[in-house]
C-alpha cells in the first residue's frame, strides 16, 4: 500500500509540472515534463475516456480533473493505511 501511495505522489508531481509548464515556460522544469510525458499523456487520455462532456476538456481541464482524482485517492489510501 505504501508503494501505491508513492506512485500516486509521483503521478501528482508530474501532473503539477505539466500544469506549470502549460501556464508558463519554465526552462528548468522542461526536463521534468519530458521525463513524465508518457505517464501524464496516459492519465489525460484516461480522463478523456471517463469524463465525457458535451465539449471536450482542455489539456488544463484534464490535468486539473486528474489531480483532483489523485488527491481524493491519496486521502482514501492514507485513511486505509492509518486504520490498519
Secondary structure, 3 states (H helix, E strand, C coil): CHHHHHHHHHHHHHHHHHHHHHHCCCHHHHHHHHHCHHHHHHHHHHHHHHCCCCCCCCHHHHHHHHHHHHHHHHHHHHHHHHHC
